[in-house]
């Protein structure tokens, strides 16, 4: 246990009753395909020592929200936070698990990664179909010296309900009045029928690799692990920025997440010279009143272990861990979960074999 965990561990014990269930229960989660590599890494590592099987279905953020509202899984995962009104209505809690970013990616022969520069407005015009050629003057003006081909832009988009699309469309709506008026922000967008529509982040990655002159949007962890070419993107301060952990953290630092734990606040289009303009959080959603006390207790132990001992897995799949202050707020939120009779659940890690990992 490192210094940070040695400070957080007593906090968990203080916030949680000291009793612990002796039996373990399997845990099922569903939702964000973007965050699937993170949850699957955590699940594999935890399951080896904890005597608990954690399974995660990468079904998309919309499906994950639907399943947790139906109470058919122990946790849902979404790349967009639910509003406080929705949480209250459906008796749910939510907390972020990590931060990342949405990245424009290209397959443009002759152009290397991080060579092409785009602005948010140009990006919006490409995905709305107003800019259709790679040598359009709006693109060439941003890229003097680059030999851009006189080829149609093949636009690849998400067909399924996606938190990635939610964050991407939120950003485009902030930088383009036309986009906001026509499409707004949503998990699904009524794309033009001529665009290439696929389901899931993995299919986005595979499709762009085999489609010349294409552009799409995908989460940063897929960019690095699939070795996709990405563009630079102009941020709110006018700087052309590459996606990185530092750039995502800069967006978080310029939000009210740290000061007010306002997780509903989008991390898109934040100020700061080093800020990546399409940064985002990824979230866990759980029932406030447990369907099954044993399974819910096991789920909270899993995520407590993930925050306290799973940092190395966050970095290994190219997400960014949350600051200590946010993690402490999350632990406090988790202690509000009750059984079906309204009694606060008893849980801690003191006897959990998963804590060895």
N, C-alpha and C positions, 0 to 999 in steps of 0.2 A: 504494500500500500504506500503510495507516494505521499508527500506532505499535504497536497491538496486533499487527497482522499482521507488522510488521517484527521483533517478538519471537518470534512463533510460527513464522515461516518458517525461521529457522535451526534451530529445534527439530525441525522435520520433516526437515531435511537431516541432522541429527545422528542421528535415530532411524532413518533410512532409508538403505540402501546408495545410492551415488551413481550407479549405472548406471541408464539409462532406456531403456525399449523405444522404438524408433523408429516402429514401426507402431501404429496405433490400432485399436481394436475397438469395435463397437457394444455398448451396455449395455442390458440389460432388467431392469426392476424390477416388482414387483407387491405389492399389499397394501392398507394403510389407505386408505379413501376419504376420511377426515377430513384426512389429511396430503397428499392428492393435489395440492391447489393449490400447496403448498410445493415438492414434488418436481418438479412440472411447470414451475414458474417457474425453478428451478435448471437443469433439463434444457434449457429453451429458451435460457437465457442462455449456458450452457456450450457447447451444440452449435453456436452461431453462430461461435465462434472456435476451438474445439478440434479440429474435424475428426472429432468423435465424435457419433454419434446416440444419445441417451439417450431411451428410451421407458419410460413408466410406466403400468401398468394398475391402476386403482382397483377392486380386486376384493374388498376387505374384509381385515381383519387375519388372520382364520383362513386365508383362501385364500393370502395372502402367506407365512405361516409354512409352509403345506403345500408351496408351490412351491419355497421355498428348501431345505426338507428333501429334496425330490425332486431338487434340483440342476438345476432347469429354468429358473432365472433367475439373474442375477448378484447381486441383492439382494432380500430380502423386507422389507416394512415393516409394522410392527405398533404399535398404540397400547398394547400391554401387553408388558412384558418377559418373556422366557422365564426359567425358573429356571436356576441354575447346573448343576443335575443334567441338565436337558434340553439345555443347550448342550454339556455334556461328552458326553452320550450320542450326540448327532447331529453332534458335531465342528463346532460353529458358534461364531462370535463375534457380539456385538451391542454397539451403542452408541447412545445417544440422539442425535437430530438437532436437537430443539427441544422446547419445552414449550408447553402450552396448557391448556385446560380444557373440561369438559363442562358445558353450560348448559341448564337447563329453559327452554323457550320456549313461548309461548302465543299463541292467537288468541282473544282474549276481548273482544268488543265492549264499548266503554265504558271499558275499562281500558288505560292507556298502559303503555309499556315501563318497567320498574323501579318500578311502583306496587305490584304484588302481592308480598306477603311469604309465603315458605314456609319451613318447617323440613324437615330431612331426614326426620323421622318422618312428617310429613304427606305428603311427596313419595312415600315408600315406600308409604303407605296408598293413595294415588291409583293408583300403577302396579300394585299388587297387587289392586286392585278393591274395597278396603274403603271408600274414599271415592269416591262416584260423582256427587255434585252440587256445583256451584260454590258454593252457599250452605250447604254443610255447616258445622256449628258449629266444627269444627276449623280451617277456613279463615277463617271470619268473625272468630273470636277473634284471629287474627293480623293482621287488616286492618280495624280499626275505622275507620269513615268511608268505606270503599269500598262501593259498591252492587254486590254480587255477585249475578248472576242465578240464578234457580231453574231452571237448565238442567243437563242431564246433561253430565258431562265426557267429551269425546271423546279417548281416549288413543291416541296414535300411537307405535309402537315399531319397532325394527329387527328384521327377520325373519332377515337373514343374519348370519353370524358376524362380529362387530364388536368392535374394541378399544374403541370408544365405549361399547358395552353393558358390556364387561368392567369399565371404570372406573366407570361409573354404578352397576352392580350391586355392585361392591366398596364404594362409598360407602354405598349403601343398607343393605348388610349390617352396616356399622359403626355405623349410627345406629338400626337397627331389628332387634331380636331376631327378630321375626316374619318379616321379609324373609329374614334369614339362614337361619332354619330352613326356610323354604318354597322359596327360590330360590338362595340363596348367591351366588357370584360366578362368572360364566362369559361366554364370547363370545356364546353364545345362551342365551335364557331360555325356558322353556315357558310363554309368555304365554297368558292367558285368550283363548279364541277370539273373544270379543266385541271385543277390541282391534283397532285398525287396524294391520296389519303391512305394512311396505314394506322394500325393499332399498336400501341406500346412503344416504349423507348428503344427496345432492342430492334424492332422492325424499322424504326427511323434510322438507326445506325446502319443496319444492313442495306437498306434501300439507297441511302445517299452514297454508300461506297460503290455501288454498281450503277449509279446514274450520273453520267457526265453532265456538267453545266448546271448542277443542282444546288439548291440552298434549302436548309431546314433549320429547326431549333431543337435543342436537346439539352439535357442536364450535364453539368460539367464533368461528373464522374464518368459518363459515357464518352465524353470527348477524349479524356486522357486514356481510358482503358481500351477504347476502340481505335485510338490514334487518328481521330478525325481532324480535318483542317478547319480552323476557326477564323473568324474575322475579328479585327479590332472594332470597338464600338465607342462612339463619342459619349461621354457622360455629361451630367448636368453642368459640370464646371468647364466643359469644352475640351477636355482631354480625351484622346483616343487611348483606350485602355484594353489590355488583355485580361481574360478571366483568370483568377487565381484565388487562393485562400485568403491572401492579404486583402484583395479587392472586395471579397464578400464580407470579411470582417469589418472593413471600412464602412460598408453600408449599414451594418448592424450598429456600429459605434455612432452613426449619425441618425439613429432612430430613437424611439422612446422605449425600446425593448428593455434596455438596461435600467433605466430610471423608473419606469412605471409598469414594467412587465406587460406592456400593451402588445400582445402577440397578434392582435387583429391587424395592426399596422403593417401595410405592405412594405417590403424592403426595396421596391423598384424606384428608380429615378431619385435616389437620395443624393444630397450634396457631398462634396469631398473630392479633391483632385485624384485620389487613388481608388475611388469607389467604382465597382462594377455596376452598371445601371440596371441590370436585370437580376439582382440578388434576390434570394428567397429563403424562407424557412421551410422545413418539413415537419409535420405534426403528428402526434399520436392523439387519438380520440377514444375515450372510454366511457362506459356507462357510470353515472354518478352513484346509482344504486345497483349493486351487483346482482346479476342473474344467478350466479353460483359463487358463493363466497370463497370457496377453495380455489377455483380457477382464477378469480380476480386477484386474490392475494398472491398467487403464483405469478400472475402477470406483473403486478407492481414490484415484486422481488426481482423479476427479470429486468425491468427497466431501471430499477435502482442499481443493480449490478452493472448494467450497460453504462450508466452515467459515471459510476464510481471506478469501474475497472475496464471499461470498454473503449477508452480514448484511442488506443493504438489502432483499433479497427475502424474508427471514424476516419482517421488520417489515411488508412490503407486503401479506402475506397473513394478518396478525394472529396470527402465532406469536411466541414469545419466544426470542431467541437464547440459547445456552448460555454460561455464564461461561467466561472464558479458562482457568481452572484445569481445568475439565471437558474442554474441547477438547484441552488438552495430554495428558490421560489417554487420550482417544480416539485421538489420533495414535499413542500408544505401543501401544495395543491393536491397531491396524491393522497395525503392523509385525510381528505374530506370524503373519500369514497366509503360508502356504507354497505351493509348487507341489506337484504330485502325488507328487514324490519326497522331499518334506519339506524342500526348500531355501527359505529366506526369499526372498520376491519382491523384486526390485529396482525401486524406484519413487521418484520425486520430482517436483517441479513445475518444476525449473529450466529445462527446455526445452519445457514444455507451453504451446502457444498459448492454452489456456484461461485461463492466468494473466493475460492481458491484460485480461480483462473486469472 
